[in-house]
Amino acid sequence: MIYHNCLYKVKRIICIIFILITE
């Protein structure tokens, strides 16, 4: 669900970093 939340958030860069860390 975090992935979808990231898409809605303005700070997508942080989301991408978060995904990279979780992966």
QUIRA-V228855 format. One record per backbone hydrogen bond with DSSP energy under -0.5 kcal/mol. NH is the residue of the N-H (numbers start at 0). CO is the residue of the C=O. If there is no record, write none. Layout:
nh: (NH:NH)
co: (CO:CO)
This chain:
nh: (4:5:6:7:8:11:14:15:16:17:18:19:20:21:22)
co: (0:1:2:3:4:9:10:11:12:13:14:15:16:17:18)
